[in-house]
Amino acid sequence: MHSAAKCVKIVLEHTFKGTSSRYMIKKPIKGEYLEILLRSPKTIFTTKDAALLWGEAREQIVSGRLNKYVKVGKLIRVRRGIYAKDANYDRLELATRICTPAYISFETVLIRAGINFQYYETIFVASYVTRELKIAGQNIAFTRMKDYVLSNPAGIDHTAGYAIATPERAMLDRIYVSKDYHFDLLDMIDWDKVFALVPIYHNQRLAKKVQEYFAYYKSQL
């Protein structure tokens, strides 16, 4: 993993550790470990998440305890090292926990915002690697972004419990990785936010394309 991505990952883990302290005043005793996981607002846990919540540094013990809960039906193993409280876990949250750091972007955000109309069942994610996975019937497509883009928090929202791009950032992400792209409804875009985000990409082609999209939008008014 690149150095910038490592830094972001450390920040995310530190943030999780800070928020998890609300759910763990002291190191749990037998019988409290599962309760701590279930009491957390998160629907998805990695082995590292559980270790932070439990204050347990020994990964083997954490993995063993999690696997025990899976065997007795208290948790679901979604993927190696990733667990869910039950089958109703948030699939967007899952998508951001597989290849970290990562955030939901591209068509997943654009469709929700009404900027694009064509529906995709695939969840689109910006990350440090390009790959496609299918987990429990859900297709997830990861697209590699430059470290300096991926690590920039501008236009990224965390209020849902996972990282997701604003419509303006999702639009720019798509322009950044695609030479030619059609957006169905540019009226839904806050252009002031778009122009404020353009500099984080350090990309002249993107800046030029944004001006072209903006000119087209103005011509349709």
N, CA, C and O of each residue as an XYZ file, in Angstrom:
884
protein
N       0.852     -1.205      0.000
C       0.000      0.000      0.000
C       0.874      1.236      0.000
O       1.901      1.265      0.678
N       0.485      2.258     -0.748
C       1.283      3.479     -0.834
C       1.265      4.213      0.496
O       0.380      4.011      1.327
N       2.272      5.077      0.681
C       2.435      5.771      1.962
C       1.234      6.619      2.324
O       0.807      6.620      3.479
N       0.671      7.351      1.349
C      -0.486      8.207      1.647
C      -1.674      7.376      2.062
O      -2.409      7.740      2.981
N      -1.867      6.236      1.371
C      -2.984      5.360      1.722
C      -2.801      4.802      3.124
O      -3.764      4.668      3.879
N      -1.530      4.471      3.475
C      -1.263      3.977      4.828
C      -1.624      5.030      5.864
O      -2.187      4.713      6.912
N      -1.298      6.291      5.565
C      -1.599      7.374      6.505
C      -3.093      7.510      6.711
O      -3.560      7.684      7.837
N      -3.851      7.430      5.609
C      -5.303      7.542      5.728
C      -5.849      6.392      6.547
O      -6.734      6.577      7.382
N      -5.311      5.186      6.303
C      -5.776      4.006      7.039
C      -5.531      4.172      8.528
O      -6.383      3.816      9.342
N      -4.361      4.715      8.894
C      -4.039      4.931     10.298
C      -5.003      5.929     10.913
O      -5.458      5.744     12.041
N      -5.320      7.003     10.164
C      -6.264      8.014     10.662
C      -7.634      7.404     10.886
O      -8.284      7.669     11.897
N      -8.079      6.573      9.922
C      -9.392      5.937     10.045
C      -9.434      5.014     11.259
O     -10.421      4.999     11.995
N      -8.358      4.241     11.471
C      -8.310      3.344     12.619
C      -8.298      4.130     13.915
O      -8.922      3.731     14.898
N      -7.581      5.256     13.918
C      -7.539      6.096     15.112
C      -8.920      6.661     15.414
O      -9.339      6.731     16.569
N      -9.630      7.070     14.339
C     -10.984      7.601     14.507
C     -11.904      6.539     15.076
O     -12.690      6.808     15.984
N     -11.805      5.325     14.537
C     -12.647      4.228     15.025
C     -12.332      3.942     16.497
O     -13.229      3.698     17.305
N     -11.037      3.978     16.822
C     -10.653      3.722     18.201
C     -11.229      4.771     19.131
O     -11.665      4.467     20.241
N     -11.225      6.043     18.650
C     -11.757      7.116     19.480
C     -13.238      6.962     19.716
O     -13.709      7.115     20.843
N     -13.988      6.658     18.651
C     -15.438      6.524     18.801
C     -15.798      5.272     19.574
O     -16.810      5.237     20.273
N     -14.966      4.236     19.450
C     -15.297      2.985     20.126
C     -15.183      3.107     21.634
O     -15.770      2.309     22.364
N     -14.434      4.097     22.113
C     -14.268      4.250     23.557
C     -15.586      4.548     24.252
O     -15.727      4.327     25.455
N     -16.544      5.048     23.496
C     -17.853      5.326     24.084
C     -18.565      4.036     24.472
O     -19.434      4.028     25.344
N     -18.183      2.949     23.810
C     -18.874      1.687     24.051
C     -18.073      0.750     24.963
O     -18.548     -0.335     25.299
N     -16.880      1.152     25.362
C     -16.060      0.302     26.206
C     -15.350      1.151     27.240
O     -14.344      1.790     26.932
N     -15.858      1.167     28.462
C     -15.256      1.941     29.531
C     -14.036      1.208     30.086
O     -13.028      1.838     30.409
N     -14.119     -0.098     30.195
C     -13.001     -0.906     30.665
C     -12.931     -2.177     29.839
O     -13.858     -2.488     29.090
N     -11.841     -2.910     29.971
C     -11.707     -4.139     29.216
C     -12.823     -5.086     29.609
O     -13.027     -5.334     30.797
N     -13.565     -5.630     28.623
C     -14.726     -6.459     28.935
C     -14.358     -7.761     29.635
O     -13.231     -8.249     29.548
N     -15.345     -8.297     30.327
C     -15.192     -9.598     30.970
C     -15.991    -10.618     30.163
O     -16.741    -10.246     29.261
N     -15.837    -11.873     30.479
C     -16.524    -12.932     29.749
C     -18.024    -12.660     29.724
O     -18.634    -12.382     30.757
N     -18.606    -12.744     28.538
C     -20.034    -12.498     28.394
C     -20.353    -11.107     27.865
O     -21.475    -10.848     27.430
N     -19.366    -10.209     27.901
C     -19.594     -8.834     27.461
C     -19.092     -8.560     26.046
O     -19.468     -7.560     25.435
N     -18.250     -9.440     25.528
C     -17.620     -9.181     24.233
C     -18.637     -9.038     23.102
O     -18.577     -8.085     22.326
N     -19.553     -9.969     23.012
C     -20.559     -9.905     21.955
C     -21.457     -8.686     22.137
O     -21.818     -8.022     21.165
N     -21.813     -8.398     23.380
C     -22.683     -7.258     23.667
C     -22.054     -5.958     23.174
O     -22.757     -5.086     22.664
N     -20.758     -5.824     23.319
C     -20.061     -4.616     22.875
C     -20.181     -4.454     21.363
O     -20.398     -3.346     20.873
N     -20.041     -5.548     20.626
C     -20.183     -5.485     19.174
C     -21.611     -5.116     18.781
O     -21.820     -4.268     17.914
N     -22.581     -5.744     19.410
C     -23.979     -5.514     19.057
C     -24.448     -4.116     19.441
O     -25.371     -3.575     18.831
N     -23.813     -3.535     20.450
C     -24.194     -2.204     20.914
C     -23.633     -1.105     20.013
O     -24.141      0.016     20.013
N     -22.610     -1.412     19.261
C     -22.014     -0.434     18.352
C     -22.977     -0.139     17.206
O     -23.702     -1.038     16.780
N     -23.009      1.090     16.696
C     -23.891      1.421     15.572
C     -23.457      0.796     14.251
O     -24.221      0.796     13.286
N     -22.249      0.267     14.201
C     -21.753     -0.335     12.964
C     -22.431     -1.674     12.692
O     -22.766     -2.410     13.620
N     -22.627     -1.980     11.420
C     -23.208     -3.272     11.050
C     -22.137     -4.241     10.562
O     -22.375     -5.445     10.474
N     -20.955     -3.711     10.244
C     -19.835     -4.501      9.736
C     -18.621     -4.310     10.635
O     -18.325     -3.196     11.067
N     -17.917     -5.418     10.915
C     -16.704     -5.356     11.740
C     -15.578     -6.127     11.072
O     -15.793     -7.200     10.508
N     -14.396     -5.577     11.141
C     -13.211     -6.344     10.767
C     -12.591     -6.872     12.054
O     -12.981     -6.482     13.154
N     -11.632     -7.753     11.899
C     -10.931     -8.277     13.074
C     -10.271     -7.140     13.852
O     -10.260     -7.145     15.083
N      -9.718     -6.162     13.123
C      -9.077     -5.022     13.784
C     -10.097     -4.167     14.538
O      -9.805     -3.654     15.618
N     -11.291     -4.018     13.968
C     -12.344     -3.254     14.646
C     -12.671     -3.888     15.992
O     -12.748     -3.206     17.014
N     -12.861     -5.207     15.975
C     -13.200     -5.924     17.204
C     -12.069     -5.807     18.220
O     -12.315     -5.655     19.416
N     -10.829     -5.878     17.740
C      -9.681     -5.758     18.637
C      -9.682     -4.400     19.336
O      -9.393     -4.314     20.529
N     -10.005     -3.350     18.600
C     -10.056     -2.008     19.181
C     -11.198     -1.891     20.188
O     -11.025     -1.330     21.270
N     -12.355     -2.420     19.827
C     -13.516     -2.344     20.719
C     -13.284     -3.133     22.005
O     -13.744     -2.734     23.075
N     -12.575     -4.244     21.897
C     -12.337     -5.107     23.055
C     -11.058     -4.767     23.809
O     -10.830     -5.280     24.904
N     -10.227     -3.913     23.237
C      -8.959     -3.602     23.881
C      -8.032     -4.801     23.923
O      -7.272     -4.987     24.874
N      -8.106     -5.620     22.866
C      -7.319     -6.855     22.802
C      -6.308     -6.769     21.665
O      -6.688     -6.642     20.501
N      -5.021     -6.837     21.998
C      -3.972     -6.691     20.998
C      -3.623     -8.000     20.302
O      -2.998     -7.991     19.241
N      -4.024     -9.134     20.896
C      -3.664    -10.441     20.329
C      -4.688    -10.847     19.272
O      -5.807    -11.244     19.599
N      -4.297    -10.744     18.015
C      -5.211    -10.986     16.898
C      -5.758    -12.410     16.902
O      -6.914    -12.634     16.545
N      -4.936    -13.362     17.302
C      -5.385    -14.756     17.311
C      -6.570    -14.957     18.261
O      -7.504    -15.696     17.953
N      -6.520    -14.300     19.403
C      -7.611    -14.410     20.375
C      -8.874    -13.747     19.825
O      -9.975    -14.278     19.972
N      -8.709    -12.585     19.190
C      -9.852    -11.878     18.616
C     -10.504    -12.715     17.518
O     -11.726    -12.861     17.487
N      -9.689    -13.263     16.621
C     -10.214    -14.085     15.527
C     -10.920    -15.319     16.062
O     -11.975    -15.704     15.558
N     -10.342    -15.937     17.080
C     -10.945    -17.132     17.662
C     -12.297    -16.840     18.277
O     -13.238    -17.621     18.132
N     -12.392    -15.712     18.964
C     -13.659    -15.338     19.598
C     -14.724    -15.031     18.540
O     -15.876    -15.445     18.677
N     -14.337    -14.307     17.490
C     -15.273    -13.980     16.414
C     -15.762    -15.248     15.704
O     -16.948    -15.388     15.407
N     -14.839    -16.155     15.442
C     -15.209    -17.404     14.773
C     -16.152    -18.237     15.641
O     -17.023    -18.936     15.124
N     -15.976    -18.162     16.944
C     -16.871    -18.876     17.850
C     -18.283    -18.323     17.753
O     -19.255    -19.078     17.753
N     -18.394    -16.994     17.669
C     -19.712    -16.373     17.537
C     -20.364    -16.737     16.204
O     -21.585    -16.869     16.118
N     -19.546    -16.898     15.171
C     -20.076    -17.315     13.869
C     -20.636    -18.737     13.960
O     -21.718    -19.016     13.444
N     -19.901    -19.626     14.614
C     -20.319    -21.028     14.715
C     -21.641    -21.196     15.452
O     -22.428    -22.089     15.138
N     -21.878    -20.335     16.431
C     -23.124    -20.455     17.210
C     -24.230    -19.549     16.657
O     -25.300    -19.438     17.256
N     -23.971    -18.901     15.515
C     -24.996    -18.112     14.860
C     -25.210    -16.716     15.413
O     -26.226    -16.085     15.120
N     -24.273    -16.225     16.203
C     -24.413    -14.870     16.770
C     -23.912    -13.785     15.816
O     -24.356    -12.639     15.880
N     -22.992    -14.153     14.938
C     -22.458    -13.240     13.926
C     -22.417    -13.962     12.583
O     -22.531    -15.186     12.520
N     -22.253    -13.181     11.502
C     -22.116    -13.738     10.164
C     -20.740    -13.378      9.620
O     -20.315    -12.225      9.698
N     -20.048    -14.370      9.069
C     -18.779    -14.063      8.407
C     -19.098    -13.718      6.961
O     -19.550    -14.571      6.197
N     -18.865    -12.475      6.591
C     -19.170    -12.008      5.245
C     -18.022    -12.332      4.290
O     -18.236    -12.672      3.126
N     -16.826    -12.220      4.802
C     -15.602    -12.440      4.031
C     -14.502    -12.668      5.051
O     -14.663    -12.312      6.219
N     -13.420    -13.237      4.646
C     -12.338    -13.491      5.592
C     -11.943    -12.205      6.313
O     -11.555    -11.221      5.684
N     -12.046    -12.226      7.626
C     -11.669    -11.070      8.432
C     -12.734    -10.009      8.539
O     -12.511     -8.976      9.170
N     -13.909    -10.239      7.928
C     -14.996     -9.259      7.961
C     -16.276     -9.939      8.429
O     -16.668    -10.978      7.898
N     -16.923     -9.343      9.429
C     -18.096     -9.951     10.052
C     -19.253     -8.964     10.103
O     -19.061     -7.748     10.076
N     -20.471     -9.524     10.179
C     -21.678     -8.701     10.266
C     -22.526     -9.147     11.445
O     -22.481    -10.308     11.852
N     -23.305     -8.208     11.992
C     -24.208     -8.559     13.098
C     -25.269     -9.552     12.647
O     -25.591    -10.504     13.359
N     -25.811     -9.317     11.448
C     -26.836    -10.192     10.887
C     -26.878     -9.979      9.379
O     -26.061     -9.241      8.828
N     -27.831    -10.627      8.714
C     -27.911    -10.569      7.256
C     -28.386     -9.214      6.747
O     -28.326     -8.958      5.545
N     -28.851     -8.349      7.628
C     -29.343     -7.025      7.225
C     -28.266     -5.948      7.305
O     -28.574     -4.774      7.508
N     -27.015     -6.342      7.149
C     -25.924     -5.374      7.230
C     -25.992     -4.388      6.069
O     -26.577     -4.678      5.026
N     -25.387     -3.224      6.265
C     -25.356     -2.173      5.250
C     -24.309     -2.530      4.196
O     -23.117     -2.594      4.498
N     -24.750     -2.758      2.975
C     -23.840     -3.175      1.919
C     -22.871     -2.070      1.497
O     -21.764     -2.353      1.038
N     -23.283     -0.827      1.649
C     -22.363      0.273      1.359
C     -21.254      0.331      2.404
O     -20.095      0.593      2.084
N     -21.628      0.083      3.651
C     -20.621      0.034      4.713
C     -19.626     -1.087      4.445
O     -18.418     -0.910      4.601
N     -20.150     -2.249      4.038
C     -19.274     -3.370      3.701
C     -18.300     -2.993      2.594
O     -17.109     -3.288      2.683
N     -18.806     -2.340      1.552
C     -17.981     -2.009      0.390
C     -16.794     -1.126      0.749
O     -15.763     -1.167      0.078
N     -16.931     -0.326      1.804
C     -15.833      0.557      2.203
C     -14.855     -0.102      3.168
O     -13.836      0.495      3.517
N     -15.155     -1.339      3.608
C     -14.295     -1.994      4.595
C     -13.406     -3.075      3.995
O     -12.602     -3.674      4.709
N     -13.536     -3.333      2.704
C     -12.791     -4.429      2.077
C     -11.388     -3.997      1.665
O     -10.407     -4.634      2.048
N     -11.288     -2.935      0.897
C     -10.001     -2.400      0.449
C      -9.874     -0.982      0.991
O     -10.258     -0.024      0.320
N      -9.352     -0.846      2.169
C      -9.278      0.464      2.808
C      -7.914      1.118      2.570
O      -6.905      0.418      2.495
N      -7.868      2.448      2.450
C      -8.988      3.389      2.539
C      -9.859      3.352      1.286
O      -9.391      3.009      0.200
N     -11.137      3.711      1.452
C     -12.068      3.676      0.328
C     -13.285      4.522      0.660
O     -13.570      4.790      1.827
N     -13.995      4.939     -0.373
C     -15.259      5.643     -0.161
C     -16.200      5.360     -1.334
O     -15.749      5.120     -2.454
N     -17.500      5.390     -1.073
C     -18.503      5.168     -2.103
C     -18.509      6.361     -3.052
O     -18.468      7.507     -2.606
N     -18.558      6.102     -4.354
C     -18.523      7.206     -5.312
C     -19.127      6.773     -6.653
O     -19.877      5.800     -6.728
N     -18.783      7.514     -7.699
C     -19.174      7.218     -9.076
C     -20.696      7.039     -9.214
O     -21.465      7.793     -8.619
N     -21.124      6.049     -9.994
C     -22.539      5.889    -10.306
C     -23.409      5.643     -9.080
O     -24.573      6.042     -9.071
N     -22.887      5.006     -8.064
C     -23.681      4.753     -6.861
C     -24.194      6.068     -6.277
O     -25.343      6.148     -5.842
N     -23.357      7.084     -6.264
C     -23.748      8.404     -5.754
C     -24.530      9.191     -6.807
O     -25.532      9.833     -6.493
N     -24.070      9.137     -8.044
C     -24.689      9.920     -9.116
C     -26.149      9.530     -9.344
O     -26.991     10.393     -9.591
N     -26.448      8.244     -9.264
C     -27.825      7.765     -9.441
C     -28.687      8.223     -8.267
O     -29.814      8.679     -8.457
N     -28.157      8.099     -7.065
C     -28.898      8.523     -5.879
C     -29.228     10.015     -5.918
O     -30.276     10.446     -5.436
N     -28.323     10.787     -6.496
C     -28.500     12.245     -6.540
C     -29.364     12.691     -7.711
O     -29.680     13.876     -7.823
N     -29.751     11.770     -8.583
C     -30.578     12.127     -9.727
C     -29.797     12.710    -10.879
O     -30.383     13.300    -11.787
N     -28.474     12.555    -10.861
C     -27.634     13.086    -11.934
C     -27.577     12.099    -13.096
O     -27.536     12.501    -14.259
N     -27.575     10.826    -12.780
C     -27.640      9.758    -13.777
C     -28.904      8.941    -13.554
O     -29.366      8.791    -12.422
N     -29.460      8.413    -14.637
C     -30.717      7.691    -14.543
C     -30.562      6.169    -14.641
O     -31.364      5.430    -14.071
N     -29.548      5.703    -15.352
C     -29.393      4.261    -15.554
C     -29.017      3.577    -14.244
O     -28.051      3.961    -13.586
N     -29.785      2.568    -13.879
C     -29.574      1.894    -12.598
C     -28.501      0.821    -12.708
O     -28.454      0.074    -13.685
N     -27.642      0.751    -11.698
C     -26.626     -0.301    -11.594
C     -26.779     -0.991    -10.237
O     -26.891     -0.329     -9.205
N     -26.782     -2.305    -10.250
C     -26.803     -3.033     -8.979
C     -25.417     -3.029     -8.331
O     -25.284     -3.202     -7.120
N     -24.402     -2.832     -9.148
C     -23.027     -2.791     -8.649
C     -22.829     -1.571     -7.753
O     -23.347     -0.489     -8.029
N     -22.068     -1.768     -6.672
C     -21.656     -0.654     -5.816
C     -20.287     -0.195     -6.308
O     -19.365     -1.000     -6.440
N     -20.162      1.092     -6.576
C     -18.911      1.638     -7.103
C     -18.132      2.346     -5.990
O     -18.672      3.171     -5.253
N     -16.851      1.999     -5.894
C     -16.017      2.460     -4.787
C     -14.699      3.020     -5.292
O     -14.071      2.441     -6.178
N     -14.283      4.139     -4.735
C     -12.955      4.693     -5.002
C     -12.006      4.126     -3.962
O     -12.302      4.163     -2.768
N     -10.866      3.601     -4.401
C      -9.923      2.989     -3.465
C      -8.507      3.095     -4.025
O      -8.261      3.854     -4.963
N      -7.581      2.336     -3.452
C      -6.193      2.373     -3.897
C      -5.897      1.273     -4.908
O      -4.760      1.133     -5.358
N      -6.920      0.485     -5.270
C      -6.726     -0.644     -6.161
C      -7.933     -0.754     -7.095
O      -9.040     -0.354     -6.734
N      -7.714     -1.301     -8.303
C      -8.816     -1.561     -9.227
C      -9.093     -3.058     -9.233
O      -8.215     -3.858     -9.558
N     -10.308     -3.429     -8.875
C     -10.701     -4.842     -8.863
C     -12.210     -4.938     -8.742
O     -12.874     -3.968     -8.378
N     -12.750     -6.111     -9.048
C     -14.183     -6.352     -8.911
C     -14.390     -7.607     -8.068
O     -13.695     -8.609     -8.236
N     -15.354     -7.531     -7.165
C     -15.663     -8.645     -6.276
C     -17.162     -8.896     -6.271
O     -17.954     -8.009     -6.588
N     -17.538    -10.106     -5.910
C     -18.941    -10.425     -5.685
C     -19.048    -11.094     -4.326
O     -18.493    -12.170     -4.106
N     -19.768    -10.447     -3.415
C     -19.897    -10.957     -2.049
C     -21.371    -11.069     -1.717
O     -22.113    -10.087     -1.765
N     -21.784    -12.278     -1.380
C     -23.183    -12.545     -1.035
C     -24.139    -11.997     -2.105
O     -25.178    -11.417     -1.791
N     -23.761    -12.197     -3.371
C     -24.600    -11.758     -4.482
C     -24.465    -10.296     -4.860
O     -25.097     -9.840     -5.813
N     -23.650     -9.558     -4.123
C     -23.478     -8.127     -4.383
C     -22.181     -7.864     -5.149
O     -21.097     -8.207     -4.678
N     -22.297     -7.254     -6.326
C     -21.113     -6.879     -7.090
C     -20.564     -5.556     -6.560
O     -21.311     -4.603     -6.335
N     -19.263     -5.517     -6.366
C     -18.593     -4.311     -5.896
C     -17.408     -4.036     -6.814
O     -16.545     -4.892     -7.004
N     -17.375     -2.833     -7.380
C     -16.304     -2.459     -8.301
C     -15.438     -1.369     -7.669
O     -15.923     -0.285     -7.346
N     -14.161     -1.670     -7.498
C     -13.204     -0.727     -6.935
C     -12.409     -0.089     -8.069
O     -11.964     -0.775     -8.989
N     -12.238      1.220     -7.997
C     -11.458      1.946     -8.992
C     -10.309      2.662     -8.304
O     -10.506      3.382     -7.325
N      -9.116      2.457     -8.823
C      -7.932      3.053     -8.210
C      -7.884      4.554     -8.449
O      -8.086      5.031     -9.565
N      -7.613      5.280     -7.383
C      -7.417      6.729     -7.449
C      -5.999      7.037     -6.984
O      -5.426      6.293     -6.189
N      -5.445      8.118     -7.474
C      -4.127      8.557     -7.010
C      -4.182      8.806     -5.510
O      -5.208      9.241     -4.986
N      -3.099      8.535     -4.832
C      -3.055      8.678     -3.378
C      -3.468     10.065     -2.912
O      -4.200     10.201     -1.932
N      -2.998     11.105     -3.619
C      -3.298     12.471     -3.165
C      -4.773     12.824     -3.356
O      -5.282     13.725     -2.690
N      -5.462     12.125     -4.253
C      -6.901     12.321     -4.401
C      -7.635     11.519     -3.332
O      -8.516     12.036     -2.645
N      -7.260     10.259     -3.205
C      -7.915      9.358     -2.252
C      -7.810      9.864     -0.820
O      -8.742      9.707     -0.032
N      -6.687     10.465     -0.486
C      -6.452     10.905      0.889
C      -7.037     12.278      1.200
O      -7.012     12.711      2.352
N      -7.565     12.970      0.188
C      -8.129     14.303      0.411
C      -9.581     14.172      0.889
O     -10.401     13.595      0.176
N      -9.916     14.689      2.068
C     -11.257     14.521      2.639
C     -12.318     15.456      2.071
O     -13.493     15.332      2.415
N     -11.924     16.391      1.205
C     -12.894     17.358      0.664
C     -13.979     16.629     -0.126
O     -13.688     15.798     -0.986
N     -15.223     16.951      0.178
C     -16.329     16.344     -0.546
C     -16.630     14.914     -0.143
O     -17.289     14.188     -0.887
N     -16.158     14.498      1.022
C     -16.438     13.147      1.528
C     -17.256     13.263      2.808
O     -16.865     13.965      3.741
N     -18.388     12.574      2.850
C     -19.304     12.630      3.994
C     -19.215     11.342      4.807
O     -19.162     10.251      4.240
N     -19.199     11.469      6.139
C     -19.089     10.301      7.019
C     -20.303     10.131      7.931
O     -20.291      9.275      8.816
N     -21.334     10.922      7.731
C     -22.457     10.907      8.673
C     -23.219      9.586      8.679
O     -23.873      9.257      9.669
N     -23.145      8.828      7.592
C     -23.871      7.552      7.525
C     -23.113      6.424      8.218
O     -23.612      5.302      8.305
N     -21.914      6.715      8.710
C     -21.125      5.673      9.361
C     -20.083      5.063      8.441
O     -19.343      4.164      8.841
N     -20.026      5.547      7.216
C     -19.007      5.129      6.257
C     -18.725      6.325      5.350
O     -19.465      7.309      5.363
N     -17.663      6.239      4.570
C     -17.268      7.361      3.718
C     -17.984      7.295      2.376
O     -17.957      6.269      1.697
N     -18.624      8.402      2.001
C     -19.327      8.464      0.722
C     -19.138      9.858      0.114
O     -19.205     10.866      0.817
N     -18.905      9.900     -1.181
C     -18.667     11.164     -1.863
C     -19.947     11.979     -1.985
O     -21.040     11.421     -2.085
N     -19.811     13.282     -1.977
C     -20.930     14.160     -2.315
C     -21.173     14.012     -3.816
O     -20.295     13.521     -4.526
N     -22.332     14.419     -4.316
C     -22.581     14.326     -5.762
C     -21.512     15.037     -6.592
O     -21.125     14.551     -7.655
N     -21.040     16.175     -6.113
C     -20.034     16.933     -6.857
C     -18.700     16.185     -6.917
O     -18.037     16.161     -7.955
N     -18.321     15.582     -5.805
C     -17.066     14.823     -5.824
C     -17.206     13.563     -6.672
O     -16.278     13.191     -7.390
N     -18.367     12.903     -6.591
C     -18.590     11.702     -7.395
C     -18.524     12.031     -8.887
O     -17.984     11.259     -9.680
N     -19.078     13.183     -9.256
C     -19.016     13.621    -10.646
C     -17.567     13.818    -11.083
O     -17.166     13.355    -12.151
N     -16.793     14.501    -10.263
C     -15.392     14.752    -10.596
C     -14.574     13.466    -10.606
O     -13.674     13.309    -11.431
N     -14.877     12.557     -9.705
C     -14.185     11.260     -9.704
C     -14.400     10.548    -11.037
O     -13.467      9.986    -11.609
N     -15.646     10.579    -11.524
C     -15.943      9.911    -12.796
C     -15.227     10.595    -13.949
O     -14.692      9.917    -14.827
N     -15.206     11.917    -13.965
C     -14.484     12.634    -15.024
C     -12.991     12.314    -14.948
O     -12.320     12.189    -15.972
N     -12.487     12.185    -13.738
C     -11.061     11.925    -13.506
C     -10.613     10.594    -14.116
O      -9.506     10.496    -14.645
N     -11.461      9.580    -14.043
C     -11.059      8.249    -14.524
C     -11.632      7.908    -15.897
O     -11.271      6.883    -16.476
N     -12.523      8.755    -16.430
C     -13.131      8.477    -17.732
C     -12.931      9.664    -18.668
O     -13.223     10.803    -18.305
N     -12.434      9.395    -19.865
C     -12.157     10.482    -20.807
C     -13.432     11.138    -21.310
O     -13.514     12.364    -21.384
N     -14.413     10.340    -21.652
C     -15.688     10.868    -22.132
C     -16.812     10.203    -21.354
O     -16.857      8.979    -21.226
N     -17.716     11.022    -20.838
C     -18.791     10.482    -20.012
C     -20.022     11.364    -20.130
O     -19.919     12.589    -20.205
N     -21.180     10.733    -20.146
C     -22.437     11.479    -20.259
C     -23.156     11.512    -18.924
O     -23.442     10.468    -18.338
N     -23.448     12.716    -18.445
C     -24.263     12.902    -17.248
C     -25.669     13.296    -17.706
O     -25.830     14.183    -18.545
N     -26.674     12.637    -17.156
C     -28.043     12.846    -17.634
C     -28.648     14.181    -17.220
O     -29.370     14.800    -18.001
N     -28.364     14.628    -16.007
C     -29.017     15.847    -15.515
C     -28.038     16.689    -14.704
O     -27.826     16.430    -13.520
N     -27.455     17.673    -15.326
C     -26.464     18.519    -14.660
C     -27.105     19.584    -13.772
O     -26.411     20.279    -13.030
N     -28.437     19.711    -13.850
C     -29.138     20.684    -13.002
C     -28.990     20.364    -11.517
O     -29.119     21.245    -10.666
N     -28.718     19.088    -11.215
C     -28.635     18.659     -9.820
C     -27.282     18.965     -9.184
O     -27.065     18.687     -8.005
N     -26.383     19.532     -9.964
C     -25.019     19.803     -9.496
C     -24.898     21.209     -8.907
O     -25.434     22.172     -9.456
N     -24.193     21.311     -7.792
C     -23.838     22.611     -7.232
C     -22.476     22.977     -7.833
O     -21.441     22.472     -7.399
N     -22.490     23.845     -8.818
C     -21.271     24.128     -9.574
C     -20.215     24.857     -8.750
O     -19.023     24.721     -9.023
N     -20.628     25.623     -7.755
C     -19.647     26.260     -6.875
C     -18.824     25.196     -6.144
O     -17.613     25.340     -5.977
N     -19.493     24.132     -5.714
C     -18.795     23.036     -5.033
C     -17.882     22.287     -6.001
O     -16.783     21.871     -5.635
N     -18.344     22.120     -7.227
C     -17.531     21.450     -8.234
C     -16.221     22.195     -8.450
O     -15.147     21.596     -8.387
N     -16.304     23.498     -8.705
C     -15.097     24.283     -8.985
C     -14.171     24.361     -7.766
O     -12.954     24.475     -7.908
N     -14.759     24.301     -6.572
C     -13.932     24.321     -5.356
C     -13.150     23.017     -5.201
O     -12.077     23.007     -4.598
N     -13.684     21.913     -5.745
C     -13.038     20.607     -5.611
C     -12.033     20.309     -6.720
O     -11.152     19.468     -6.544
N     -12.155     20.979     -7.842
C     -11.284     20.693     -8.992
C      -9.787     20.680     -8.634
O      -9.078     19.781     -9.088
N      -9.277     21.634     -7.844
C      -7.826     21.661     -7.565
C      -7.266     20.412     -6.878
O      -6.071     20.145     -7.001
N      -8.088     19.640     -6.160
C      -7.542     18.480     -5.440
C      -7.063     17.388     -6.393
O      -6.321     16.496     -5.984
N      -7.477     17.448     -7.658
C      -7.112     16.409     -8.621
C      -5.800     16.688     -9.345
O      -5.198     15.775     -9.909
N      -5.350     17.947     -9.334
C      -4.099     18.313    -10.010
C      -4.092     17.778    -11.446
O      -3.119     17.164    -11.886
N      -5.178     18.017    -12.160
C      -5.333     17.414    -13.481
C      -5.915     18.445    -14.455
O      -7.067     18.858    -14.317
N      -5.118     18.851    -15.428
C      -5.548     19.876    -16.378
C      -6.662     19.372    -17.287
O      -7.572     20.131    -17.621
N      -6.608     18.110    -17.690
C      -7.661     17.562    -18.540
C      -9.001     17.620    -17.833
O     -10.009     17.996    -18.430
N      -9.011     17.245    -16.555
C     -10.252     17.298    -15.777
C     -10.762     18.729    -15.686
O     -11.954     18.972    -15.872
N      -9.886     19.669    -15.405
C     -10.298     21.070    -15.283
C     -10.924     21.568    -16.590
O     -11.911     22.305    -16.570
N     -10.353     21.167    -17.705
C     -10.880     21.573    -19.010
C     -12.243     20.937    -19.262
O     -13.154     21.597    -19.763
N     -12.387     19.654    -18.916
C     -13.659     18.954    -19.128
C     -14.757     19.562    -18.269
O     -15.901     19.669    -18.712
N     -14.427     19.957    -17.055
C     -15.418     20.579    -16.177
C     -15.937     21.863    -16.817
O     -17.137     22.136    -16.780
N     -15.052     22.639    -17.394
C     -15.466     23.871    -18.075
C     -16.396     23.552    -19.249
O     -17.342     24.295    -19.511
N     -16.132     22.461    -19.946
C     -16.978     22.058    -21.069
C     -18.366     21.633    -20.581
O     -19.379     22.009    -21.171
N     -18.404     20.849    -19.500
C     -19.692     20.427    -18.940
C     -20.475     21.648    -18.439
O     -21.692     21.725    -18.606
N     -19.765     22.597    -17.825
C     -20.429     23.784    -17.297
C     -20.989     24.645    -18.438
O     -22.092     25.182    -18.334
N     -20.229     24.768    -19.511
C     -20.686     25.546    -20.656
C     -21.940     24.912    -21.264
O     -22.885     25.605    -21.640
N     -21.927     23.579    -21.352
C     -23.108     22.879    -21.880
C     -24.308     23.103    -20.978
O     -25.414     23.358    -21.454
N     -24.083     23.007    -19.662
C     -25.164     23.227    -18.695
C     -25.749     24.620    -18.864
O     -26.970     24.775    -18.884
N     -24.908     25.629    -18.986
C     -25.373     27.012    -19.137
C     -26.160     27.192    -20.432
O     -27.122     27.958    -20.482
N     -25.740     26.476    -21.482
C     -26.408     26.622    -22.782
C     -27.816     26.046    -22.779
O     -28.638     26.391    -23.629
N     -28.095     25.154    -21.804
C     -29.410     24.510    -21.729
C     -30.402     25.278    -20.861
O     -31.574     24.912    -20.781
N     -29.930     26.343    -20.210
C     -30.817     27.106    -19.328
C     -31.805     27.965    -20.121
O     -32.623     28.669    -19.531
